[in-house]
Amino acid sequence: MEISASLPIAGDERPQSLHVARAERMAWLVRLRWAALASVLAGAVAAPWLGITEIDHPVLFGALAAGVAFNGWILWGLRRHPEKVGEPLLHALPDFGALTLVLWSTGGVDNPFVSLFFVHVLLVSVLSGRRSGLLACAVALFCAAFLSFADLYEPLRLSSYTPDPRWVSPLQSLAFVVTLLASAWVADRAATELSLRRREAEAARRALRRDAEILLAALDRLEVGVEILQPDGTPSFRNRHLLERRDFRTDCPRDSQTCETINGGCPVEEARQGRTGTCRFAVMDRGGRERVIELLSFPLSEARPAPVLRLHLDRTENVLAERKLLFAERLASLGRTVQAVAHELNTPLATIQTLAADMRAALQGAPPEAEALARDLDESALVILDEMRRCREITQGLLGGRDQLSGNSSQGPTVAGDAIRRAATLVFGTGVARSRLEVAPELAALSVAMAHDALVQVFVNLLQNAADVIEGKPAGKVRVGVLPAAPGLVRLFVDDDGPGLSPGTRDRVFEAFYTTKPPGKGTGLGLYTARSLVREAGGSLDLADAPGGGARALLDLPAGGTTS
């Protein structure tokens, strides 16, 4: 697996060893320069005994003084800041100048020690590589050309090489031997440098391998899914946590509506282009539960496209906590609003109740030809009075601070058919819309252990939802029936011919304030209230797919005894 070179290395050993190696090279150059300066000084002292008298001593000793000052400055810098070491070529340029001045003041190109230029070029090549060696070669040629020109142009000639004839051959041999020994010494140093660099490279590879193993081991133990993708998108690493979470897919659904991009684009593509990408999406695990995954993507190099590091964070618990907090805040606000509304409703409810009672009294004296109409109106007035009673009980309970979803749901028994008929009247009315509802005949004598008002409220919510989803389908139907159930239970169902529920919606429809209806048409409390009432009565309410398409609400309730 390839890891970006910008990752930190444990202990920072490699940069430190590199600084030490460079400092050692510079110290070696300083010692070599001291030896060269000492040799020049010894040659200047021995020149009169060798018959070399035409020497420009001011230039010669000026070059020596400059060399001593430069070498002392380098040595002082190494002791104070060993990590700040320049390129060997920059250090060699003054050496080229000093050698040129020494040769210029001691005979120019006729001096056999002109071959020492070769040693300087070899030295720079060993320490800095081929490119610096070529530049050093160009500098040496320039210096040699200057010495040749100075020898030909009389005003620039400072000295001449005229040794005693007896010393010509020995001096040439000495220059050859010095050049040979210096070259051999540099070559030996080159071999040492090569071995050092080889050891450094091997140490760097071992350090990189060790750091990679430490990093991968740490990533493997994280309780977060970690994945490294190559530029072509193929995974090169997945940690244990990600491999173990195979009960649900953690890949970004890209263009799916469940993907909530935070930075605007696909996180993987953002990271491949060098930008951090983030998105959040919902997936279903094998148990049918919704999981919220947040995907963070980071580029691992400057290349385009870049390898990508992806972090898969399971944010389900965080989202649930956020929803619970929001739910609590909404409930608190709703409670204050409902109490105020309940107080204001008491007066109009009392007025409606009085008028409904007056209407029933007036219908008692209706003429025989209006008997059918009077009977329908009397039935409607009874419904109004009964619903008014329920409203008064609810408002009084709200004003008294009583929980309307608990404490009175488990009473009974109640005939399921009566509760369904009352709920159908409230939802579909008594007109043509009532024909869209089909109720199984066996429900007419089926009783359940649940309070009548609570069961009516449950079916009002279920039938209202079913009526809403078939509103745009003229041939759509709502069916209510009974299914086989475990002993002691009654299983009822409410089917519709709507589009059904998406996987992401099915897990959330029972949450308070969650609704799929447009603004102003739903509060998100219907199914939440229905399930709360059913649970209070000892039953359960779930959603499933209807056999012929659409949604099915499954209602399990304790069986009732004999109704009064």
N, C-alpha and C positions, 0 to 999 in steps of 0.2 A: 504494500500500500504506500502511496506517495503522500507525504505530508509537507505542507508549505515550509520553506526554509526560514520564514519569519517567526516560526514558533520558538519560544525561549528555550534555552538549553540549560539543564540542571547545573548549577554551580558556575555557569559562564566560563567553563574551563578552556574552551577553544580560543576565544578572543584573548584571554590572559596568556595562554601559551604562545600565541602569535606575537603579542607585544614583547614577551621575554625573548623570543627568537630574534626579532628585529633588533632589540637592544643589544643582544650578544653580537650580532653581525656588525653593528655600528662600533661596538667596543673593539672588535677585531680589526676593523678599518682604522680606528684611531691608533692602535698598536702598530699596525703596518705603516701608517704615515709617520709615526715617531722614528721607526727604523729607517725609512727612506730619507727623512730629514737629517738623521745622524750620518747616514752614508754620504749625503751631499756635503755636509760639513767636513767629514773626514777627507773627501776628495778635494775640497777646496784647500785644506791644510797641506795635503800631499802633492798638490799640483806643481809647486816650484821644484820639488825634488824629481818630478817626472819631466821636467823641461817645458811645462805648459805655463807660459808667462803672460800671454796676451789674454787675460781674463778681466772682464768688467766686474770688479768686486762690489761696487755699490748695488748694481742690479742683482748680483748673485746673493749677497747678504740680505737685500731687500726681499727677494723671493723667499729666503729661509725665514726671515722674520714674519712675513705674511703667513707662511705655512705653520709656524709655531702658534701664532695668534688664532688662526682658524681652527687648528686642532685642539687648542685649549678651550676655545668657545664650544666646540662640539662635545668635548669631555664634560664640561660644566653643565651643558644641557642634558646630557645623558644621566648625570647624577641627580639633577633636580626633577626632570620629567622623562623618565625612561620610556613612557608610553608614546611620547610625541617624537616619533622618528620619521625623518623625511626619506625620500627616494634615494637609493644609492647613486643614481645618475646625477642628481643635484649636488651630492657630496663630491662626486668625481670631477665635476667641472672646474672647481678651484685647483684640483690636483693637475688637471691638464694645463691650466694656465701657469701653475708654479713650475711644472716640468719644462714648459716652453720657455719661461724666463731663464731657468737654469741652463738649458741648452743654448739659448741665445747669447748668454753671457760667457759661455765656455766653448765656443767654436761653431755653433749652429748645427747644420745637417751633417757636417763632417765629424761631429762627436759620435763615436760608436754607440754611446748609450741612448741614442735616438730610438733604438729598438725597444726601450721601455714603454713607448706608446702602446706597443702590442700588449704589454702586461696590463696596462690600464683598461684597454678595450676588453680584454679577456675577463678582467675583474668585474666590470660593469655587466657583461653578459651573464656571468655566473650568478650575480646577486639580483639582477633585475629582469632577466629574460632577453629574448631575441630582439624585440623592438628597441629596448634601451641599448642593447649591444650595437645595433645598426646606427643609432644616433651617436653613440660614443665613437664608432668608427668614423663617422662623418666629422666629428670634432677633431679627432686625431689627424685626419687628412688635412683639415683646415690649418691646424697648428704646424704640421710638416710643410705645408705650402707657404705659410708665413715665414718659416725659417729659411726656406729656399729663396724666397723673394728677398729677404733681408741679406742673404749672402751675396745675391747678385746686385742689389742696389746699395751702393757704397754709403749713402747717408744713414742707412739703417743698420749697417754692420757694426756690432759692438765689440766683437772679439774674433779670434781665429784659432783654429785647432792646429798647433805646431809643436807637438811633443818631441822629445828626444827620440831620434830614429831607433835607438835601442829599445824604447818602450812602446813603439807603435803596435807591434804584434801582441805583446803581453796585454796592452790595454784593450785591443780588439777581442782577445780571448777572454779577458775579464768581463767585458760587456756581454759577450755571448753566454758566459757561465752565469752571470747575474740574471740575465734575461731568462735563461733556461731554468735556473733554480726558482726564480720568482713565478714563472709560468707553472712549474711543477707544484709549487706551494699553492697557487690559485686553483690548479686542477684538483689537488687534494682537498682543498676547501670546498670545491664544487661537489666532489663526491660526498663529503660530509653534509653539505647542504641538501643534496639529493636524498641522502639517507634520512636526514632530519625531516624533510618535507614528507617523505614517505611515511615516517612514523607519525607525523602530525596528521596526515590524511587518514591513516588507519585509526588513530585515536579519535579523530573527528567522526569517522564512520561508526566507531563503537559507541561514542557518546550520543550520536544521533539515533542509533539503533536502541540504546538504553532509554533515551528520552522518549522515543516513540513507544516503546513497550510500557513505560511508566504512564504516558499519556493515555494509551489505549486501555490499560488496566483501570485507570481512573474513570475514563469514559464508560467502560463496561460496567462499573459499579454504580453509576449514577441512576437515580430513580426517575430518569427522564430518557425518553427515546432519543438516541443519537445516531445519525446516519451521515456518511460522507459519500457524495456523488462525484464521479468524474465529469469532465466537461461534456461528454456525450450523454450524461444522465444515468449511466450504469452505476449501481452502488458498489463501493469498494470496502465499506465497513458498516456494520450495524451492531449496536451493543446488545447486551443480554436483555435489557428491559424492553427494547423494541422487538426483539425476536420472540419474547414470551407473550407479547400482547397481540397474538394472532387471532384472538377472538373477534377483533374488528379491524377493519382497514384504516390505516393512518395516512394514506396518500391524499394529497389535496385534490378535491373533486373538480378543480379548475373552473370551468364555466357553469358549474351547478349553482342553483339559487341558494343552496345551503352554505356556499363559501362567502364569507364576509371579509373581503380584503381590506386591510387597515391602511396600507400604503398605496392602494389604487391598482396595482398590477399583480400578476402571478408571482408569488414569492420566489419560486425557483428561478424564473426568468430574470427577476430583479437581481438576484444574487449572482447569476451567471454574468450579468453586465456590470458587476462591481458594486451593487447597492444592496443594503440589507433589506430583506423582504419579510413581511409578516401577514398571516391571514388566520382566520378562525372559522371552523366549519363543524357541522354536526354529522355524526355517523351513527350507525346502529351496530351494537355488538350482537353476538350470537344469541344472547338471551332476550333480544328485542328491546334492550334499553338504549336510550339515546346517550351518546357520549359527545362532549364538546372538546374538540382538539384545537389547540393553537400551534401553528407551525411557524418557526423562526428559521430563516435561511441567511447564511453569512458566506461571502466569497472568501476563498482560501489563498488566492494569489492575485497578481495584477494582470494575468493573462485574460483574454476575451475569446471565447467563453471561459469562465473560471471554474475550477472545482468548487463544490458547495458543501458546507457543513449545515445540516438540518437538525433542529431540535424539535421533537414532538412532545408537547406539554398537554397533559390531560387536565383541562380546566373545568371538568364537570362539577366538582365540589365547589369551586369558586363561583361558578354561574348559579348553582343552586343556592348558595349563601346570598348572592346578590338578589336573586329572585325572592327569597324569604324575607330579606330586609325590605325590598320594595313592597312585597305583599303586606308586611306589618305596617308600613307607612300608609299604604292605601287603605287598609282596614281601619286604622286609627282615624284617618280623614273621613272615610265613609261612615264610621260610627257617629262622629260628630254631626255630619250632614243628615244622616237618617233620623237621629233624635230630633233635630230641628224640624225636618219634614213631617215626622210622625205627630209632633205637637200641632203643626199647622193643619194636618189632615183631619183631626178629630171633629172639627166643626162641620166641614162639608160632608164628611161621612155620616154624621148624625142627621144632616138634612136629607141626604139621599135615602137613608134608611126610613125616615119618616114619610117621604114621598112614595117610596115603594109600598109601605104599609097602607097609605091612603089609596094608592092605585088598586091594591087588592080589594080593599073595602068597596071602592066604586064599582069594580067588576062584578060584585055580588048581585047587583041590580041590573045587569045587562039584559037586553031583550032576547027572546029565543032565537031570532034570526042571526044574532051576533054571538051565539054560544060558542062556536068553534074558535072565533077570534078571541073571545074572552078567555077561553081555556088556554090558548097559546100565550096570551099576555099574562095570565095568572101564573103560568109556569115560569115565564121570564122574570116575573116579580119575585117568585120564590127563590130563583137563582140569585137575583140581586140581593135579597135579604140574607141569604146564606153566605154569599161572598162578603157582604157588609159585616156580618158577624165575624168572619175570619179576619177581615181588615181591622176591625176594632180590637180583636184579640192580639193581632200582630203589633199594632201601634201602642197598645197598653203595655205589652211586653217590652217593646223597645224603650218606651219612656221609663219603665221600671228597671231597665238594665238587664233583662233576662235574655239568655242565649236562645235565639229562635231556631237553632239547628240542633238543639239537644234538649232532652228532658221530657218530650211529649211525642216522640216519633214511634215508640215501641208499643203504644196502646193499640187496641183493636179488640176483636177482629174486624176486618173491613172487607166487604165484597169488592173484588178487583174490578168487576164490570161496572159497578156504580161509580167508582173513582175515575175509571177511564171515560165513562159517559160524561161525567161532569167536566173533566179536563178537555174532552173533545168539544163540548159546547163552548168553553172559553177560548179555545184555539181556532176551531173551524166554524163556530156559530151553528145555526140551524138551517142555513140555506144550502145552495148548490155545492159550496166548498166542502160540506160534510160528506159528500159522496166520494171524496178522495181518500177517505179513511175506511179501512176494512178491519173489523174487530172479530176475532174468533168467537163463536157462540158459547163455547165452554167457559169463557171468562165470566159469564153472567152469574154462575153459582160458585165461583172459586173465591175462597176467602184467604186473607193473609193477615199475619200478626203485625199490623202497622196502623197507626192512626189514620183516619179517613182524610183529614185535611193535609197531612204530610204526604200521603200517597197521591192525592190530587195534585199537589205542588210538584211532585216528582214527574208525573205524567204530563203536566203542563209544559215543563221544561223539555222533556224528551219529544213530545209531539210538536212543540214550537220549532225546535231545531229541525225535525224531519220536514215540517211544512216549509221552512225557509229554503231547504236544499232542493225541493221539487217545484219551487215557485215558477221557475222558467220552463218547466216541462208540463205541457197540458195533460199528457197521459200518465204523469207520475202518480204513484200511489204511496200511501203509508199503511203498513200492516202491523197489527198488534195481535200476538198469539201467545200460546203456552207451549213449552217444551218439557220433555221428561227431565226430572230432577232427582237429586239424592233424597232419601227418606227425611221427612221433616221440613223439606224446602219446597218452594214453588218457583219455577223458572219461567219468567215472562220475557218476551222480546218485542222490540219495536224496530221494524225494517223500513227503509226508504229506498226510493229509486234514484237517489242522488249520485254524485260522482265518487262517493266514498272518501276515505281519509288517507292522506299521505303518511308515510312512516314517521316523519318528523312531527306531524301534527298529533298523531294518535297518542304519543306519550305526554302531551302537554294540554290536551283539551280539558282535563280535570283540574288544572291549575287555576287558582283564582285570578280573575282579570285577564285571562288569556282567551282571545276570540279570533276566529277567522272571518268574522263578518265585517262589512265596511263600517267606518266610523259613524256613530249615531244609531246603529241598528242592533248592536250587541254590547253587553256589559262585561262578558267573560265570567259571570257568576252563576249562570244557569246550571251547567253540569257540575260545577263545584258544590252548589247547594244541594242538588239532587243526590250526589254521592254521599254527602255528609248526612242527609236525612236517612238514606238507606242504611248506612253503616250504624247510625244510632238505633235503628230498628233491628240490628243484628244481621243484615243482609249485605249484598255486594252489588256493585254496578260497574260494568266494563263495556268496552266497545270492541267490535269485531267486524269482519267483512260479511255482508249479507250474501246468501247463496246465489242470488240472481244479480249481484252487483249492488253497489251502494253500501250504506253503513248499517250495522245492526247494534242496537243497545241491548245488552243482556242484563236482566234484573233478577237476582236471586233473593227471595224473601222467605222468612219463616212462615210455614203454613199456619193458617188461623184455625180457630175452633168454630163453634157454632155462633152465627151472628144473631144479634138481638133484633 
